[in-house]
Amino acid sequence: MTALHELGAAALARAYAARECSPVEVVRAVLDRMAQCEPRLHATWAADADAALAAARESESRWLRGDALGPLDGVPVTIKENIATRGVPLPLGTAATELVPAADDAPPAARLREAGAVLVAKTTMPDYGMLSSGLSSFHALTRNPWDLTKNPGGSSAGAAAAAAAGYGPLHLGTDIGGSIRLPADWCGVVGFKPSNGRVPIRPPYVGRVAGPITRSVEDAAIAMSVLARADARDATSLPPQDLDWCAAGADPHDTLRGLRIGLLLDAGWGLDCDAEIAAAVRDAAHRLEAAGARVEPLAPFTTRTMADGINLFWRMRSWLDISALPAARRERVLPYIREWVAAGARFSAAEVFHGYSQIAALRDAAVAACAPFDFVISPVAPVSAFAADWASPTNDPLRAMEHIAYTLPYNMSEQPAISLPCAQGTTGLPIGLQIAGRRHDDLGVLRVARAFERLRAPLPPWPRP
């Protein structure tokens, strides 16, 4: 029998409706699981057991009265700490932040509360979300549940680690260059980056999205049915649509038959793709092809010039933020980040403008390259999970972006993309598959991902960190 803390959101809704278990029992089970794992995993921050249990009791009463607010009522959730929740500070992963309680819930947190979801904790992230790592100057080092000597990735580090460790079914992250998909890849879970604007967020800026990290595509879709609701506070959000987020064909062949899918194995720059990862993605392509899709190779469409320009722009933006801090607070920022931004003091206006222009260049290249295909599949990252105490797979601030060549394009192009596990490597670490769709075809990406879940080879049991 599946333990309560490991039940998915859909299974919990059915169990609550049938009175087979209650939200209070489930939240207690999740809190117990966190108590077992957190001394080693360090995935959460600002956990409030009393508030979580109080919310669970309210949900329990609604289910007993037949007044449940929907499929997420009573479902335990975690929220990345850079998404505001009323009364809780936003450290942004760095010891340089002054801890001031947030006045209001940001849009994604507000939607989850309105749906009756139970917030059990915030989750950890690295300084300013500018690392694909669980390393932070504020939080304890977050580790990978599959191997505590390895990194969970980031910047949604705690969210992905919590999902893999079984801290409930739904975890909310953010993504500007791969921060949902990379940790989902390295922790062996599902991470969905919606189309930009699909999930209202505050504050919005270029490339930034919020999205779910779960153990199944079905749970990610259930989360999207709530997260995608309108919020006027995000002026960049898409017009609200009445979408059937949970629709999926019973037969994956019906979903995949006739689709044209691009296979991208060479990203065009960055770290070379590990042979075992490339083989796992090729195997996924063969399975999709056997189910009726037409899979064709896709040549690299991004360049070193694009990557370097965006890196320069981000370094300048972060340097402006960090250099504006008082000296004592500036010194608390993670040394790796301080070294990464230091060159911002020397960049010219022309260099910064050119760097910013590469966002549009990458957007146009990605949209044009994907246009002939219904979907594009690729690795999520070129390498497996790396050392727990490293800031990135290279651990070199001058080569800080070498691992995001597969994920970055879809932030800049505003296309939906998902990471889901496709294999387990010979070292026991997960290998993920990325599926990207055309702009705004979020439903299509989720449907193809659900179809692949039914086609992939069996995966090992969840880790016991």
N, C-alpha and C positions, 0 to 999 in steps of 0.2 A: 504494500500500500504506500502511495506517495505521501511523504511527510507534508504537513500543512504548509511549512515555509517554502516548499518547492512547487506548490500548485500554481498553475498559470492563472491569469486574470479570467479567462473564459471559464475555466474549471471552477474557480472560486464563485463566480456569479451563479453557476448552476447549483453548486453545493449550498450557497446561501438560500437560494430560492427553494431548494428541497429540504432545508433545515438540517442538512447533514453536518454542518459546522457553522460557527458564528464568526463574525468579524473580530470579536474579542479574542476568541481562541486562536485565530490566525495571526493577529497582531502579536499576541503573546509568544507564539511560536517563532515569529520573525525576530522579535527582541531577544529571545533565548538564543537563536542562531547567531545573531550579532554578538552577543556576550561570549559565545564560544570562540568566534573567529577573530574578533576585533583586536585582541591583544597581539596578534601576529599580522593581520591584514591591513589594519588602519585605513579602511575605505570610507569611514563616516566622520562627520563633524556635527556638533550641535544636536545630537540626538535628544529627544524629549519623550521619555517613555510615558510619563503621566499624561501629557497632551495627546499622544498617540492612542492610549487606551481610552481616554475620554471621547475622542472622535470615533473610536471603534464601537463604544457603547451606544453612541447616537446612531451610528449606522445599523447596529444590531436592532435597535428599536424600529427603525424604518423598515427593515426587511420583515420583521415580525408583524408590522401593521400592513404590509403589502404596499408600502410607499417608497420603495427603493428608488434612488435617483438615476439609476442606470447601471450598466455593466461594471463600472469602476467603483460603485458604492461599497465601501468597506475593504477595498483592495489596498494593501500596503504599497506605498511608493517612497522613493527617495528622490531628492532634487539636488542637482549640482549647486554648489554654494554660491556661484556667481549669478544665479537666478533668484531674484529677491523674494523672500517670504516675510510677511509682516512680523516685526518684532525681533528679527534675527539679523545680525550684521552680515556684511558681504566682505570677507577678507580678501577675495580675489586670489587666494592661494599664496599671498605674500605677507611676511611679517612687517612690511612697510605700511600697511593699511591701518588707518585709525578705525577702530571697531565701533560703528554707529548703527544702531538697529534700523532696519528698513521700515519705512512708514507704511508701505503697501505691498501686496503680492504683485509680482510681475505677471504679465498675461498668462504664460503657461502654468504657473503655480495657481493663479486664480481659477483657471479652467478645471484643474484637477480637484481643487477644494469644492467648487460648485458641483462636481460630479460625485462628491462623497468619498473620494480617495483619501486614505489615511497616511499623512506624512509621518514617517518613522524617523527620518534623519536627513540632513544635508550630506552631500558627498564631496570628497576632496578633489583638489586640482592643483597644478603647479602654478608658480608665480605668473599672474596676469593671463593664465591660459595660453602662454606662448611656448609651451613645451609639449611634446608627445611623450610624457613621462609622469610617473607618480612622485617625482622629486619636488619638494616645496620648502620654502624658507619658513612657512607658517605651520603646515600640517606635518604630522609624522609621516615617514616614508611609506607610501602605499605599495603593496606588493601584489604579485599575480597569484591568484588562487591555485593555478595549476602547478606552480613551482615558486615557492616563496623567495628563491634567489633571483627571480626574474621580475621584470617591470610589467605593469599592466598596460603601459601606454598612457596617452592622454590627448587632450587635456581633461577629458571626462574620465579621469583615472579611477576615482572611487566609484563612479556609477557602473563602469564595466566590471570592476572587481566585485562589487556588491551583487550584480546580476549573476555572475558565475558562481559566487559563493552561496547563493540562495537566500539573499536578504529580501525576499518577496519577489513578485513578478515584474514590476515596472520601475524603471529608473530613468530620470530625465537628464539629458546632457545637452551640450551646445557644441557647434562645429563651425570653424572658420577656414580650416585647411585640412581637416581629417579628424577632428577632435572627438567625434562620435564613432566613426568607422574604424580608426586605428586601434583604440583600446578594445573595441568589440572584436576585432580580428585577433588580437593577441590574447584576449581572455576567452575566446571561443563562444561568443554570444552574438545576438543580432543587434545591429546598430543602424538606425534609419535616419539619413539626412534628407529631410523633405526639400521640395523646391523652395527657393528663397521666397519669403512672404507667406508661405502656406500656414505656418504656425506663428501668430503674432508674438513679438518679442520686444523687450524694452531693457536697455536701449538697442535700437537696430543700427547696424553699420554694414559696410560692404562685405558680403560673404557670410555673415553670421546667421545661423539658424539654430533653433532648438528642436530636439527630436528624441524619440524613445530608444532606450536600450533595454532589451528583453531577452528571454531565452527562446522565443518563438516568433515567427513572422505574424502569426495570428494575434499575439498580444500586442505587437507593435501597431497593427491595424486598429485594434480596439482603442489603444491610446490615442491614435490619430483622430478617431471619431470625436474625441473630446478636445484635443489640443488645437485642432484646426478651426475651432469656432472663432467668430470675429471678436476683435478688440480694437476700438478706435484709437487707443493709445499708440499703436504702431502704424504710422502713416505709410510705411512701405509694404504693408500686408496686402495679400491678394483679396479680391472680392470674395465674400463667403459663397460657398457652393454646397448644395445638398448632395454629397457624395456617399455612395454605399461602400464605406471603407472596408467592411468585413466580407464583401462578396468575393468568393473564390470558387472556381470549378472543382468538382470532386475528382476529376480525372486530369492529371497534369498534361496528358497528351492533348486534351481539348484546349488548354491554355496556350501550349507551345506550338501547336501545329501551324506551320506556315510563317512563323515569325522569322525575321532576318536579324541575326545577332552578330555583332562585331566582336572579335576576340583580340584584345590588346595585351600583348605580353611584354613588349618593349615600350617603356614610357617615354623614351627619348632623352632622358637625363636622369641624374640621381644614381643611387646605388644599383648595382647589377642585381637582377632578380635571382634569388636562390633557386637552384635546380629543382629541389623538392617542391617548392611553392609553385613554380611554373608547371611542374608535372601534375599537381593537384588541380590547377585551373584548367589544364588541358583535359583532364579526366572529367571535370564538370562540363566542359564544352561537348565532349563525346556523349555524355548522358543527355544533355539538352538536344543534341542532334538526333540521338536515337529516339527521342520522344516527339520528333517531327519538326524541330526548328532547323533553320539553315544557318550554319555558323561559318563565318568568313573572317580571314585575318584582317586586322586593322593596323595600319602603319602608325608610327608615333606622330602625334600632332602638337606636342608642346616642345619648347626649346629651352636651352640653358639661359638664353637672353630673357625669356619670360620669367623663369624662376628667379634669376638673380635680380631682376627689376622689382618683382614683388617683395622679395626678401629685403632689398634696400628700403623700399617704402615702409614696410612693417618695422624695420629697425629704426627708421627716422621717427615714425609715429610713437613707438615705445620710448625712444630716447627723449622726446619732448615731454612725455608724461613723467618719466622717472627723473629727469633733470630738474623738473619743477618742484620736486619734493624737497623739504628741508634736509640738510646734509645727514643728520642723524637717522632719518627714516630711509634715505636713499641707500645708506650703507647696509640696511637690513634686507634689501633685495638679493635674491640668490646670485652669487658671484657669476655663474654662467650667463644669466640674463644681463647683468651689468656689462660683461665683456661683449655679449652679442650686440648690445645697443650702442656701445662706446663710439663706434665710427660715425654715428649720427651727428656728432659735433662737427664733422668735417665735410658732410655731404653738401653739395651746392644745390641751389634751387633747380637748376637744369637736371641734375641727377635725380632729384626727388620727383620732378615732373615726369621724367622718362620712366622711372620705376612705377609710378602710378599708372602710366599709360599701358603698362604690360598687363594690367588687370583686364582691360578691354581687349588687348591682343589675344590673351589666353581664352577669354570668353568666346570671341569670334571663332578661334581655331577649334575649340571644343564643340561648339554648336555645329559648325560646318562638317567636322569629321564624323559626328554622330548622326547627321541628318539622313544618310542613306540607310541607317539601321533602325529597327524598332527598339533595340536595347544593345548595350555594350557590356561585356564581361571582362574582368581583369583581376589580377591580384589586388589586394587591399594595400599591402606593404610588401616591399621586396625582400624583407628579412623577417625572421621570427622574433619573439620576445627577447629582449636584451637584458643586461645586468640591472638588477633592481635599483642600484644607487647611481645609475647613469642618467644624464639629462636628455639623452637622445641616443639613437643607435650608433652614431659616430662618437658621441660624447665630446664633440668639438664645436664650439660656438661659431666657428668660421665655416662649418659645414652643417649647419643646423637644419636644413630643409631637404637633405638628400633622400629621406625616406618617404616624402609626401608627394612624389611625382604622380602616383596613381589617383590620389584623393583630391589634391588641390584643384585640378581643372573644374570639377563639378561644383565647387563653391563659387568660383569666379563666373562660371557659365549659368549658375542658378538652376542646374538640373538636379532632379532627385537621384539619390544613390543609396544603396544599402550594402552593408557587410553582413554576411552570414557564414557560419562555419561550413566548410566543405570537406575537411579531412583532418586527421591528427598526424603530425609529423613523427618521424622515427624517434625523436627526443621526448615525445609525449606532449609537445606544445601544439596548440590549435593552429590551423591554417584557414584563412577566410577567403571567400569569394566576394568580389564587388560586382553588383549589377547596377548599371546606370540607365536612366531613361531620358526621353526628350523632356524639355522644359514643361513642367506642370503635369506630367504624366505620373504622378505619385501612385495612383491606383495600379497602373500597369506594372511598375517596379515591384510593388507588394505582391501582385498576383504571380508574376514570374518567380519571385523569391519563394512563395509558398509552393509553387509547382516543383521547384528544385529541391526543397526540403523533402518532398516525397520520393525524389529520384536518387538522392545521394546515398552513399554507403552508410551503414550504421556507424554512429559515433560512440565513443566510450562514455561511461557514466560521468556525471558531474563531479568536479573535484571536491575533496574533503580537506580543506586547508587546515 
